[in-house]
Amino acid sequence: MSGHKIDLLSLLPEELEALMKELGEPSYRWKQIFGWLHAKMASSFDEMTNLPGPLRTRLKEICEIGGVNVQKRLVSSIDGTVKYLYGAGGGDMVEGALMRHRHGNSLCISSQVGCRMGCAFCASALGGLSRNLTPGEMLGQVYACARDIHPEKIGSVVLMGIGEPLDNFENVCRFLELISHPEGLRLSLRRVSLSTCGLVDGIRKLAEKNYPLTLSISLHAANDALRSRLMPINRKYNLTALMAACRDYFAKTGRRISFEYCLIHGENDSPADAKELATLLKGLSCHLNLIPHNKVSERDFVRPDPDKIRSFQQKLEEQGVSVTLRRELGADVAAACGQLRRKSINNK
């Protein structure tokens, strides 16, 4: 074994079983430990009371229950949204947000520390990418929230926080397999949404996995010139390539795709933009979420006024687009991605 401690929370069942064999333990021990970690969400080995004392001592010596810890917790006085600032390994910080809806609680989590995609309007990309989160650190965000809101339940999980999930592909896939495992939390992947800025290769790899999750594409522009300016990833994967990947994804999985469109005053909110957007989405089984821009202090973009937002939505509906204006939650607790982390970094 290496000098580094083993991250138990990131181990797949077969890896945990192999570890038990290496330690000379009965094979059933993996189920006990896996259940403590992922069903009961234990945060220490001392909680694992049905394990022999010597095994717990050995696990403390060679393993760790990584995850994250809650450094700051803000609760919206408007709608009850809970914003978390999590401390991860190495002193890094990421964010999560628990959003309360009529149909249940939804938790938005981060997949990376920072982001290298460089979208022009996004707080998460400020400062670039530090590193990928481990599967255990992604799970840790879910488990820390679940312990915090007990006995409430987390009904769904959204990978739409800090980072680009498909830029951390293997760890994200491992996270999905762990969170849905029948011996663990057993969260149906139908209750998971994964948001990407449009990494075409990643979308195609994800299609091959055929997970029953919801794929959400951050679109934000309906032509290449504007999208390349707002989202540098479009210079590598243009709209033609992206929409082809989306069509192939639907053909492979049968899962309707969700598109996100951040409305920015004077950038992408004109009647011509609405028409171009409707044309781009025509014939694709999808739903469009309109998101009024959240102001970022280091950026100059502003949101359109309410009348213009309603007009944009109406023009899309007139052209047959399935569209929803996203309900804004947690505005008083910096609930938009990256804002709380950015404030914390700037205040250091």
matplotlib code that plots the C-alpha trace (Angstrom):
import matplotlib.pyplot as plt

x = [0.0, 1.2, 2.0, -1.2, -4.4, -7.0, -10.1, -12.8, -15.6, -14.4, -14.0, -16.4, -17.8, -15.3, -12.4, -13.6, -14.0, -10.5, -9.2, -11.0, -9.4, -6.0, -6.6, -7.6, -11.2, -14.3, -15.7, -19.0, -17.2, -17.3, -21.1, -21.0, -18.5, -20.2, -23.5, -22.0, -20.5, -23.2, -26.5, -26.0, -23.5, -21.1, -18.4, -16.1, -15.0, -16.2, -19.8, -19.3, -20.2, -20.7, -17.1, -14.5, -12.4, -9.0, -10.5, -11.6, -8.2, -6.5, -8.9, -8.1, -4.4, -4.6, -7.9, -9.8, -13.4, -12.7, -15.7, -16.0, -16.9, -19.4, -17.5, -20.4, -24.1, -26.5, -30.3, -32.4, -35.0, -37.0, -37.5, -35.5, -32.7, -29.6, -26.2, -23.2, -19.6, -17.7, -14.1, -12.5, -9.0, -5.9, -7.8, -9.9, -13.5, -16.5, -20.2, -23.6, -27.2, -30.2, -33.3, -36.8, -39.5, -43.1, -42.0, -39.1, -35.6, -32.9, -29.2, -26.9, -23.3, -19.8, -17.6, -14.4, -12.5, -12.8, -13.4, -11.3, -14.1, -13.8, -17.5, -17.6, -20.5, -19.7, -18.3, -17.1, -14.5, -12.8, -9.4, -9.5, -9.3, -7.5, -8.3, -10.9, -13.0, -12.8, -16.0, -15.8, -15.8, -18.8, -20.6, -19.5, -21.5, -24.6, -24.0, -23.1, -26.3, -28.3, -27.0, -27.7, -31.3, -32.2, -34.9, -35.7, -34.7, -32.8, -35.1, -32.7, -29.1, -27.9, -24.3, -24.6, -22.4, -18.7, -16.9, -17.6, -18.7, -17.6, -14.1, -13.9, -15.5, -14.2, -14.7, -18.2, -19.1, -17.8, -19.9, -23.0, -22.4, -21.8, -24.8, -27.2, -25.8, -28.4, -26.3, -25.9, -28.0, -29.9, -30.7, -32.2, -30.2, -33.5, -33.3, -29.9, -29.2, -25.8, -25.0, -22.3, -21.1, -20.9, -18.0, -19.0, -16.6, -17.9, -21.5, -20.8, -18.9, -21.8, -24.3, -22.4, -22.8, -26.6, -27.3, -31.0, -30.1, -31.1, -28.4, -28.5, -26.7, -25.6, -26.4, -26.7, -26.4, -27.9, -25.1, -21.4, -20.1, -21.9, -21.5, -17.7, -17.5, -19.5, -18.3, -14.8, -15.6, -17.6, -14.4, -13.5, -17.0, -19.3, -23.1, -23.2, -21.1, -22.9, -26.4, -25.4, -24.1, -27.4, -29.4, -27.2, -27.5, -31.3, -31.2, -29.0, -30.6, -34.2, -33.7, -35.1, -32.3, -32.6, -31.1, -30.1, -30.2, -28.9, -30.6, -28.1, -29.2, -28.1, -26.3, -28.7, -32.2, -33.5, -36.5, -34.0, -32.2, -35.4, -36.2, -32.7, -32.9, -36.2, -34.8, -31.8, -33.9, -36.5, -37.1, -35.1, -36.8, -35.9, -36.9, -35.5, -34.9, -34.5, -32.3, -32.1, -28.5, -27.1, -24.8, -21.2, -19.2, -16.2, -18.3, -20.1, -23.2, -26.6, -30.0, -32.8, -35.8, -38.8, -40.9, -38.1, -37.7, -41.4, -41.4, -38.5, -40.3, -43.5, -41.8, -40.3, -43.6, -45.2, -42.7, -43.4, -40.5, -41.1, -39.8, -39.8, -38.6, -36.5, -37.7, -34.9, -34.0, -31.6, -30.9, -30.1, -27.5, -25.4, -26.9, -25.7, -22.7, -19.3, -20.4, -20.0, -16.7, -15.5, -16.4, -14.7, -11.5, -11.5, -12.0, -8.9]
y = [0.0, 3.5, 6.1, 8.0, 7.1, 5.3, 7.4, 4.9, 7.1, 7.0, 3.2, 1.1, -2.1, -4.4, -2.2, -2.2, -6.0, -6.4, -4.2, -6.4, -9.5, -7.8, -7.1, -10.8, -9.9, -11.9, -10.7, -9.6, -6.8, -4.6, -4.5, -3.5, -0.7, 0.4, 0.6, 2.7, 5.1, 5.4, 4.4, 5.6, 8.4, 7.8, 10.4, 8.4, 4.9, 5.0, 5.0, 1.6, -0.3, -3.7, -3.8, -5.5, -3.0, -4.1, -3.6, -0.1, 0.7, -0.6, 1.3, 4.5, 3.9, 3.3, 4.9, 8.1, 9.1, 12.1, 14.0, 17.7, 19.8, 22.6, 25.9, 28.3, 27.8, 30.6, 30.3, 32.5, 34.5, 34.6, 31.0, 28.8, 28.0, 26.8, 27.8, 25.8, 26.7, 23.4, 22.8, 20.1, 18.6, 20.8, 23.9, 24.2, 25.5, 24.6, 25.4, 23.7, 24.9, 23.1, 24.3, 23.6, 23.0, 21.9, 18.5, 18.1, 19.2, 19.5, 19.8, 21.5, 20.3, 21.1, 18.7, 20.7, 23.3, 26.2, 25.8, 26.2, 26.7, 30.5, 31.4, 35.2, 35.7, 33.1, 33.5, 29.9, 30.4, 33.4, 32.2, 29.1, 25.5, 24.3, 20.6, 17.9, 16.8, 13.2, 11.0, 11.1, 14.9, 15.0, 12.4, 14.3, 17.4, 15.3, 13.5, 16.7, 18.3, 15.2, 15.1, 18.9, 18.7, 15.4, 14.1, 15.9, 14.1, 15.1, 14.3, 15.1, 16.1, 18.5, 18.6, 22.3, 23.9, 25.0, 23.1, 21.3, 17.7, 16.2, 17.7, 15.4, 12.5, 9.4, 10.7, 11.9, 8.5, 6.8, 9.3, 8.4, 4.7, 5.1, 7.4, 5.0, 1.7, -0.5, -1.0, 2.7, 5.8, 4.3, 7.6, 6.9, 8.4, 9.6, 12.1, 13.4, 16.2, 16.8, 20.2, 20.7, 23.7, 21.5, 19.1, 17.1, 14.2, 14.0, 14.0, 11.1, 9.1, 9.8, 8.5, 5.2, 4.9, 5.2, 6.5, 7.4, 10.9, 14.3, 15.9, 19.7, 21.8, 25.4, 27.0, 30.8, 31.7, 30.5, 31.4, 30.6, 34.2, 35.1, 31.8, 31.7, 35.1, 34.2, 30.6, 29.8, 26.0, 26.9, 27.6, 23.9, 22.4, 24.7, 24.6, 22.2, 19.7, 20.2, 19.8, 16.7, 15.2, 16.1, 14.4, 11.3, 11.4, 11.3, 8.6, 6.5, 7.1, 8.2, 10.9, 14.4, 17.0, 20.2, 23.4, 26.4, 29.9, 32.7, 36.0, 38.9, 42.4, 43.5, 40.3, 37.5, 38.8, 40.3, 39.1, 38.0, 35.9, 34.3, 33.4, 32.0, 30.0, 28.5, 27.5, 25.9, 23.7, 22.8, 19.0, 18.1, 16.5, 19.1, 21.6, 25.1, 26.8, 30.6, 32.0, 35.8, 36.7, 36.9, 39.9, 39.1, 42.0, 41.3, 41.2, 44.0, 41.9, 42.8, 41.1, 42.3, 44.0, 41.8, 42.9, 41.9, 38.5, 37.8, 39.0, 36.7, 33.7, 34.5, 34.6, 31.2, 29.8, 31.2, 29.2, 26.0, 25.8, 24.1, 26.7, 27.6, 30.7, 29.4, 30.4, 32.3, 30.9, 32.1, 35.5, 36.9, 34.2, 34.3, 31.1, 31.5, 29.3, 30.5, 33.7, 32.6, 30.9, 34.0, 36.3, 34.0, 33.9, 37.7, 38.2, 36.1]
z = [0.0, -0.7, 1.9, 1.1, 2.9, 0.8, 0.0, 1.1, 0.0, -3.6, -3.8, -5.9, -4.2, -6.0, -4.9, -1.3, -1.4, -2.7, 0.1, 2.7, 1.1, 1.3, 5.0, 5.6, 6.4, 5.3, 2.0, 3.6, 5.4, 2.2, 2.4, 6.0, 5.4, 2.1, 3.9, 6.7, 4.2, 1.6, 3.2, 6.7, 5.6, 8.5, 8.9, 11.2, 11.7, 15.3, 14.1, 12.4, 15.5, 13.9, 12.8, 15.1, 17.0, 15.5, 12.0, 12.8, 14.2, 11.0, 8.8, 10.7, 10.0, 6.3, 5.1, 5.4, 4.9, 2.7, 1.6, 2.5, 5.6, 5.8, 6.3, 5.8, 5.7, 4.6, 4.6, 2.3, 4.2, 0.9, -0.1, 2.3, -0.1, 1.8, 0.3, 1.4, 1.3, 1.6, 2.5, 0.4, 0.5, 0.5, 1.8, -1.4, -1.4, -3.5, -3.3, -3.1, -2.9, -1.5, -3.3, -2.0, -4.6, -4.4, -5.8, -3.3, -2.4, -5.0, -4.3, -6.7, -6.3, -7.7, -9.7, -9.8, -7.8, -10.2, -14.0, -17.1, -19.6, -19.3, -20.0, -20.1, -17.7, -15.1, -11.6, -11.4, -14.2, -12.5, -11.3, -13.6, -12.7, -9.6, -9.7, -10.2, -7.2, -6.3, -6.3, -2.5, -2.5, -4.7, -2.6, 0.5, -0.6, -0.8, 2.5, 4.4, 3.2, 4.0, 7.6, 7.9, 6.8, 8.5, 8.6, 5.3, 2.1, -1.0, -3.8, -6.7, -7.4, -10.0, -11.2, -12.1, -9.5, -9.9, -12.6, -15.9, -15.1, -18.4, -17.9, -14.9, -16.7, -14.9, -11.4, -12.3, -13.7, -10.5, -8.4, -10.4, -9.9, -6.2, -5.4, -7.2, -5.9, -4.3, -1.2, -0.8, -1.0, -4.0, -5.6, -9.0, -11.8, -13.2, -10.3, -11.4, -13.9, -15.4, -17.0, -19.6, -21.6, -24.6, -24.6, -27.6, -27.0, -23.4, -24.5, -26.9, -24.1, -21.8, -24.3, -24.4, -20.6, -21.2, -17.7, -17.3, -16.1, -17.6, -19.8, -19.6, -22.2, -21.4, -24.7, -24.1, -27.8, -31.0, -33.5, -33.5, -33.5, -30.3, -28.6, -29.3, -27.7, -24.6, -24.4, -25.6, -25.8, -28.9, -30.8, -30.4, -30.6, -32.7, -32.7, -35.7, -33.8, -30.5, -32.0, -33.9, -30.6, -28.9, -31.6, -31.4, -27.6, -27.8, -30.4, -28.1, -24.8, -25.5, -22.9, -23.6, -23.4, -21.4, -22.6, -20.4, -21.8, -19.7, -20.8, -20.9, -21.7, -25.2, -25.9, -26.6, -25.7, -28.9, -31.0, -33.6, -31.0, -30.0, -33.6, -34.2, -31.0, -32.0, -35.4, -33.8, -31.5, -34.1, -34.4, -31.3, -28.3, -25.6, -23.1, -22.7, -19.4, -19.5, -16.7, -16.2, -15.7, -12.1, -11.7, -11.1, -9.7, -11.9, -15.1, -16.9, -18.0, -16.7, -16.9, -19.2, -17.6, -16.7, -19.7, -22.1, -20.4, -20.7, -24.4, -25.2, -23.6, -25.4, -28.8, -28.2, -27.2, -30.3, -32.4, -30.6, -28.1, -24.8, -22.5, -18.8, -17.1, -14.2, -10.8, -9.0, -5.6, -3.0, -4.4, -0.9, -0.2, -3.3, -4.6, -8.2, -9.0, -7.8, -6.1, -2.4, -3.1, -4.9, -2.0, 0.4, -1.7, -2.1, 1.7, 2.6]

ax = plt.figure().add_subplot(projection="3d")
ax.plot(x, y, z, "-o")
ax.set_aspect("equal")
plt.show()
